[in-house]
Amino acid sequence: MTEQEFQDGTRCVRAGLPEPAPGDPFLPGPVLAAPYHLDPWQGPAGSPNGYGRPDNPTRRLLEAAIGELEGGDCRVFASGQAAITGVLLALLRPGDTVLLPADGYFPVRAFAADTLQTLGVRVRYAPTAGPYPSFEGVRLVLLESPANPGLDVADVPALAERAHAAGALLAVDNTTATPLGQRPLDLGADLVVASGTKALTGHSDLLLGYAASRQERLLDPVTAWRTTSGAVPGAFDAWLAHRSLATLDLRLARQSANAEALAGALADRADVAGLRWPGLPTDPAYPVAARLLHRMPGVLSFDLGDADRVARFIEAARLVAAATSFGGLHTTADRRAQWGDDTAPGFVRLSCGVEDTVDLVADVTAALDRVADVTAARDATC
Ligand SMILES: *Cc1c(COP(=O)(O)O)cnc(C)c1O
């Protein structure tokens, strides 16, 4: 049996681990080193370990692990933003055109407007759900699927085919799906980029990003950019991330089940508008998601009308923490507009943790009921 034939949980537990050797740990501890001893005669040619910015043994094991799960070669970065901006800067030249998701991660769009355009890169946008413009003359199409925070899903194989027919590269931000939810390289993408800060590592204790590809001609300049910029994760963060990967399958299973139960509980409530979860058969993204995603994300979004109702909801809930990011062990809710992005003031991204489903559904429903009671009482007095 090859690694690829194992099921998800087995692959996560084994990903990137060295061959067992008596006396060795399952996952070697972090190698904390800037320079390493060199062979006095051979110099850096004598070992892959010469200096910590280009390479580090703990990082290599993590890259092997994520690479196995994504089905390509992987380079990890200090954060998702470092990986995505690194790929864009390494592959785009003045005069090139890049197509970005209009509804994707807001700081990527800010980077494109501030930095890429100043460098002479033409930036175009298309909504994740389409319609997409012609890809003629486009150097790189970046998709984000499911998109954060709107949760639309892109038809990656169809768009990869269109991009390649026009001579464009296709990259997919796989943060929300994780490699267990979607393997963009199998679907025809040239590159995967992602934040490992979210569900991939899932413990809300580190920042990480990565790029993966099967094409050396794409990954080599990205690797060179990482060495030049120094946007590398530290050895301890790389080790923590690798340790957390072993439970990815278990965490996603519970988060996805919690999201399904919550989506069901929220779907019929008059006080919850614009509910989105790609696993809900009535969701506009469902037809594409059901075809492409191996599992549905643990994140859902909805609108409570205004900032005050969002704050009262989070305060009333015992199991929902006010926090940004998503994919962690603890359920969190984020009113995205407070970070200055372009969502409505009452728009909430809710990330399901691994709490028991009955507890979470009861808590969220009770908190919404309390907000509704207070609103009704206040309306009655004024
Ligand atoms: C969080 C996120 C990023 C950025 O990742 P960081 O690790 O915070 O730098 C990029 N893309 C998506 C879709 C994200 O959710």
The ligand as a Tripos MOL2 file, in Angstrom:
@<TRIPOS>MOLECULE
LIG
   15    15     1     0     0
SMALL
NO_CHARGES

@<TRIPOS>ATOM
      1 C1         -5.8970   33.9840    6.8280 C.3       1 LIG1
      2 C2         -5.8680   33.8580    5.3670 C.ar      1 LIG1
      3 C3         -4.7470   34.2490    4.6370 C.ar      1 LIG1
      4 C4         -3.5430   34.8740    5.2930 C.3       1 LIG1
      5 O1         -2.9340   33.9900    6.1820 O.3       1 LIG1
      6 P1         -2.0370   34.4770    7.4340 P.3       1 LIG1
      7 O2         -1.4990   33.2010    7.9550 O.co2     1 LIG1
      8 O3         -2.9540   35.2050    8.3710 O.co2     1 LIG1
      9 O4         -0.9990   35.3990    6.9040 O.co2     1 LIG1
     10 C5         -4.7790   34.0760    3.2720 C.ar      1 LIG1
     11 N1         -5.8350   33.5570    2.6270 N.ar      1 LIG1
     12 C6         -6.9400   33.1730    3.2990 C.ar      1 LIG1
     13 C7         -8.0890   32.6040    2.5480 C.3       1 LIG1
     14 C8         -6.9930   33.3240    4.6800 C.ar      1 LIG1
     15 O5         -8.0950   32.9610    5.3350 O.3       1 LIG1
@<TRIPOS>BOND
     1     1     2 1
     2     2     3 ar
     3     2    14 ar
     4     3     4 1
     5     3    10 ar
     6     4     5 1
     7     5     6 1
     8     6     7 2
     9     6     8 1
    10     6     9 1
    11    10    11 ar
    12    11    12 ar
    13    12    13 1
    14    12    14 ar
    15    14    15 1
@<TRIPOS>SUBSTRUCTURE
     1 LIG1         1 GROUP 0 **** ****
